[in-house]
């Protein structure tokens, strides 16, 4: 099996993203998307997020069911936002999510990120043949994602309707 590699893509406004894999022209019927976003993280939260993200990125390289991944972030006025989009073939995503570095990060990260200063979003849904852009993914998360404001659950996830 060929080793997957992360590449860095710089944005125009000082933001950037890490990408693993290439977006395929055709997606399997069983493709799932997993989206997460954190907004308003302070410098301590960003540091912890970065350490955990590096551990998870290594785990992602070894995951056979991962088709594509995109991790993006930005820092403005001492606050940071981070967004993750992963594209999975089948339901192997749940096996990845609950094990190794990601399993640890989920338990630990909730304590760090669900604070007064943050807004967080989570959503998993069927890709329906399309991978959204980063901007579209942000909009989908804000509209349909499980939403925590200051660590308090505001809304449960409602996956977008199939086109």
C-alpha positions as YAML, in Angstrom:
chain: A
units: angstrom
residues:
- id: 1
  name: UNK
  ca: [0.00, 0.00, 0.00]
- id: 2
  name: UNK
  ca: [1.35, 3.41, -0.98]
- id: 3
  name: UNK
  ca: [2.09, 5.80, 1.91]
- id: 4
  name: UNK
  ca: [-0.28, 8.77, 1.97]
- id: 5
  name: UNK
  ca: [1.31, 12.19, 2.40]
- id: 6
  name: UNK
  ca: [0.02, 15.48, 3.72]
- id: 7
  name: UNK
  ca: [0.54, 18.57, 1.57]
- id: 8
  name: UNK
  ca: [0.26, 22.21, 2.58]
- id: 9
  name: UNK
  ca: [-1.80, 24.69, 0.57]
- id: 10
  name: UNK
  ca: [-1.49, 28.35, 1.50]
- id: 11
  name: UNK
  ca: [-4.50, 30.63, 1.27]
- id: 12
  name: UNK
  ca: [-4.56, 34.24, 0.14]
- id: 13
  name: UNK
  ca: [-5.29, 35.80, 3.54]
- id: 14
  name: UNK
  ca: [-2.66, 34.12, 5.71]
- id: 15
  name: UNK
  ca: [-4.78, 31.05, 6.25]
- id: 16
  name: UNK
  ca: [-3.91, 27.64, 4.96]
- id: 17
  name: UNK
  ca: [-4.82, 24.01, 4.92]
- id: 18
  name: UNK
  ca: [-3.34, 20.54, 5.05]
- id: 19
  name: UNK
  ca: [-4.63, 18.10, 2.44]
- id: 20
  name: UNK
  ca: [-4.34, 14.31, 2.40]
- id: 21
  name: UNK
  ca: [-5.17, 12.58, -0.87]
- id: 22
  name: UNK
  ca: [-6.94, 13.94, -3.94]
- id: 23
  name: UNK
  ca: [-10.61, 14.55, -4.51]
- id: 24
  name: UNK
  ca: [-11.74, 11.70, -6.78]
- id: 25
  name: UNK
  ca: [-13.83, 12.40, -9.87]
- id: 26
  name: UNK
  ca: [-16.35, 9.74, -8.83]
- id: 27
  name: UNK
  ca: [-17.28, 8.77, -5.29]
- id: 28
  name: UNK
  ca: [-18.49, 5.37, -4.13]
- id: 29
  name: UNK
  ca: [-22.19, 5.23, -3.16]
- id: 30
  name: UNK
  ca: [-21.16, 4.51, 0.42]
- id: 31
  name: UNK
  ca: [-19.11, 7.71, 0.87]
- id: 32
  name: UNK
  ca: [-19.56, 9.60, 4.14]
- id: 33
  name: UNK
  ca: [-18.35, 13.06, 5.09]
- id: 34
  name: UNK
  ca: [-17.31, 14.07, 8.57]
- id: 35
  name: UNK
  ca: [-17.08, 17.80, 9.31]
- id: 36
  name: UNK
  ca: [-15.92, 19.51, 12.49]
- id: 37
  name: UNK
  ca: [-15.33, 23.18, 13.23]
- id: 38
  name: UNK
  ca: [-14.18, 25.16, 16.25]
- id: 39
  name: UNK
  ca: [-14.44, 28.95, 16.37]
- id: 40
  name: UNK
  ca: [-12.99, 31.46, 18.81]
- id: 41
  name: UNK
  ca: [-10.24, 29.29, 20.28]
- id: 42
  name: UNK
  ca: [-7.71, 31.15, 22.43]
- id: 43
  name: UNK
  ca: [-3.95, 30.56, 22.18]
- id: 44
  name: UNK
  ca: [-3.91, 27.77, 24.80]
- id: 45
  name: UNK
  ca: [-6.76, 25.96, 23.06]
- id: 46
  name: UNK
  ca: [-5.02, 26.39, 19.69]
- id: 47
  name: UNK
  ca: [-1.81, 24.90, 21.08]
- id: 48
  name: UNK
  ca: [-3.60, 21.83, 22.49]
- id: 49
  name: UNK
  ca: [-5.61, 21.53, 19.27]
- id: 50
  name: UNK
  ca: [-2.39, 21.54, 17.22]
- id: 51
  name: UNK
  ca: [-0.73, 18.83, 19.31]
- id: 52
  name: UNK
  ca: [-3.77, 16.58, 19.08]
- id: 53
  name: UNK
  ca: [-4.22, 17.32, 15.37]
- id: 54
  name: UNK
  ca: [-0.64, 16.26, 14.62]
- id: 55
  name: UNK
  ca: [-1.28, 12.94, 16.38]
- id: 56
  name: UNK
  ca: [-4.51, 12.41, 14.44]
- id: 57
  name: UNK
  ca: [-2.90, 13.37, 11.12]
- id: 58
  name: UNK
  ca: [-0.43, 10.52, 11.58]
- id: 59
  name: UNK
  ca: [-3.30, 8.12, 12.30]
- id: 60
  name: UNK
  ca: [-5.15, 9.34, 9.17]
- id: 61
  name: UNK
  ca: [-2.19, 8.48, 6.91]
- id: 62
  name: UNK
  ca: [-2.57, 4.84, 7.98]
- id: 63
  name: UNK
  ca: [-6.36, 4.60, 7.61]
- id: 64
  name: UNK
  ca: [-7.37, 2.51, 4.60]
- id: 65
  name: UNK
  ca: [-10.95, 3.81, 4.40]
- id: 66
  name: UNK
  ca: [-10.02, 7.48, 4.20]
- id: 67
  name: UNK
  ca: [-10.43, 8.87, 0.68]
- id: 68
  name: UNK
  ca: [-9.60, 12.53, 1.31]
- id: 69
  name: UNK
  ca: [-8.97, 14.89, 4.21]
- id: 70
  name: UNK
  ca: [-8.71, 18.64, 4.53]
- id: 71
  name: UNK
  ca: [-7.66, 20.49, 7.71]
- id: 72
  name: UNK
  ca: [-7.84, 24.27, 7.64]
- id: 73
  name: UNK
  ca: [-7.37, 27.04, 10.13]
- id: 74
  name: UNK
  ca: [-6.92, 30.74, 10.60]
- id: 75
  name: UNK
  ca: [-5.79, 33.07, 13.32]
- id: 76
  name: UNK
  ca: [-7.20, 36.59, 13.68]
- id: 77
  name: UNK
  ca: [-6.71, 38.97, 16.59]
- id: 78
  name: UNK
  ca: [-5.54, 36.25, 18.98]
- id: 79
  name: UNK
  ca: [-8.46, 33.91, 18.23]
- id: 80
  name: UNK
  ca: [-8.40, 30.89, 16.01]
- id: 81
  name: UNK
  ca: [-10.78, 28.82, 13.95]
- id: 82
  name: UNK
  ca: [-10.13, 25.27, 12.79]
- id: 83
  name: UNK
  ca: [-12.09, 23.06, 10.44]
- id: 84
  name: UNK
  ca: [-11.71, 19.43, 9.43]
- id: 85
  name: UNK
  ca: [-13.34, 17.61, 6.54]
- id: 86
  name: UNK
  ca: [-12.74, 13.90, 6.06]
- id: 87
  name: UNK
  ca: [-14.20, 11.76, 3.28]
- id: 88
  name: UNK
  ca: [-14.67, 8.07, 3.98]
- id: 89
  name: UNK
  ca: [-15.47, 4.99, 1.90]
- id: 90
  name: UNK
  ca: [-18.12, 3.15, 3.84]
- id: 91
  name: UNK
  ca: [-18.66, 3.26, 7.55]
- id: 92
  name: UNK
  ca: [-15.04, 2.62, 8.57]
- id: 93
  name: UNK
  ca: [-15.05, 6.19, 9.85]
- id: 94
  name: UNK
  ca: [-16.57, 5.09, 13.16]
- id: 95
  name: UNK
  ca: [-13.71, 2.60, 13.66]
- id: 96
  name: UNK
  ca: [-11.18, 5.40, 13.09]
- id: 97
  name: UNK
  ca: [-13.09, 7.88, 15.25]
- id: 98
  name: UNK
  ca: [-13.16, 5.75, 18.39]
- id: 99
  name: UNK
  ca: [-9.61, 4.33, 18.36]
- id: 100
  name: UNK
  ca: [-6.00, 5.42, 18.88]
- id: 101
  name: UNK
  ca: [-5.12, 9.11, 18.74]
- id: 102
  name: UNK
  ca: [-8.54, 10.24, 17.62]
- id: 103
  name: UNK
  ca: [-10.31, 8.33, 20.39]
- id: 104
  name: UNK
  ca: [-8.01, 9.93, 22.95]
- id: 105
  name: UNK
  ca: [-8.40, 13.37, 21.38]
- id: 106
  name: UNK
  ca: [-12.21, 13.18, 21.49]
- id: 107
  name: UNK
  ca: [-12.15, 12.58, 25.24]
- id: 108
  name: UNK
  ca: [-9.47, 15.14, 25.99]
- id: 109
  name: UNK
  ca: [-10.45, 17.76, 23.44]
- id: 110
  name: UNK
  ca: [-13.99, 18.20, 24.75]
- id: 111
  name: UNK
  ca: [-12.54, 19.45, 28.01]
- id: 112
  name: UNK
  ca: [-10.32, 21.94, 26.16]
- id: 113
  name: UNK
  ca: [-12.60, 23.20, 23.41]
- id: 114
  name: UNK
  ca: [-16.04, 23.31, 25.03]
- id: 115
  name: UNK
  ca: [-15.45, 26.57, 26.91]
- id: 116
  name: UNK
  ca: [-17.24, 29.91, 27.23]
- id: 117
  name: UNK
  ca: [-15.28, 31.45, 24.40]
- id: 118
  name: UNK
  ca: [-15.95, 28.85, 21.69]
- id: 119
  name: UNK
  ca: [-18.53, 27.72, 19.20]
- id: 120
  name: UNK
  ca: [-18.16, 24.15, 17.91]
- id: 121
  name: UNK
  ca: [-19.93, 22.21, 15.18]
- id: 122
  name: UNK
  ca: [-19.95, 18.50, 14.27]
- id: 123
  name: UNK
  ca: [-21.69, 16.68, 11.42]
- id: 124
  name: UNK
  ca: [-21.46, 13.32, 9.63]
- id: 125
  name: UNK
  ca: [-23.60, 12.58, 6.59]
- id: 126
  name: UNK
  ca: [-23.76, 10.74, 3.26]
- id: 127
  name: UNK
  ca: [-21.78, 12.54, 0.54]
- id: 128
  name: UNK
  ca: [-24.41, 11.89, -2.14]
- id: 129
  name: UNK
  ca: [-21.71, 12.00, -4.83]
- id: 130
  name: UNK
  ca: [-20.34, 15.44, -3.95]
- id: 131
  name: UNK
  ca: [-17.54, 16.80, -1.76]
- id: 132
  name: UNK
  ca: [-18.20, 20.41, -0.73]
- id: 133
  name: UNK
  ca: [-15.61, 23.18, -0.87]
- id: 134
  name: UNK
  ca: [-14.27, 24.46, 2.46]
- id: 135
  name: UNK
  ca: [-16.69, 27.41, 2.32]
- id: 136
  name: UNK
  ca: [-19.64, 25.14, 1.51]
- id: 137
  name: UNK
  ca: [-18.60, 22.82, 4.36]
- id: 138
  name: UNK
  ca: [-18.57, 25.78, 6.79]
- id: 139
  name: UNK
  ca: [-22.05, 26.79, 5.68]
- id: 140
  name: UNK
  ca: [-23.36, 23.21, 5.97]
- id: 141
  name: UNK
  ca: [-21.90, 22.93, 9.49]
- id: 142
  name: UNK
  ca: [-23.39, 26.23, 10.63]
- id: 143
  name: UNK
  ca: [-26.79, 25.31, 9.23]
- id: 144
  name: UNK
  ca: [-27.03, 21.57, 9.97]
- id: 145
  name: UNK
  ca: [-24.27, 20.59, 12.38]
- id: 146
  name: UNK
  ca: [-24.52, 19.65, 16.03]
- id: 147
  name: UNK
  ca: [-23.82, 23.04, 17.62]
- id: 148
  name: UNK
  ca: [-22.29, 23.91, 20.98]
- id: 149
  name: UNK
  ca: [-22.07, 27.53, 22.09]
- id: 150
  name: UNK
  ca: [-19.82, 28.06, 25.09]
- id: 151
  name: UNK
  ca: [-19.85, 24.32, 25.79]
- id: 152
  name: UNK
  ca: [-23.65, 24.16, 25.92]
- id: 153
  name: UNK
  ca: [-25.52, 22.05, 23.35]
- id: 154
  name: UNK
  ca: [-27.72, 24.42, 21.36]
- id: 155
  name: UNK
  ca: [-28.80, 22.19, 18.46]
- id: 156
  name: UNK
  ca: [-28.56, 18.55, 17.45]
- id: 157
  name: UNK
  ca: [-27.31, 17.63, 13.99]
- id: 158
  name: UNK
  ca: [-29.74, 17.40, 11.10]
- id: 159
  name: UNK
  ca: [-27.92, 16.08, 8.01]
- id: 160
  name: UNK
  ca: [-28.54, 18.07, 4.83]
- id: 161
  name: UNK
  ca: [-31.29, 16.84, 2.57]
- id: 162
  name: UNK
  ca: [-30.32, 14.79, -0.48]
- id: 163
  name: UNK
  ca: [-30.48, 16.67, -3.76]
...
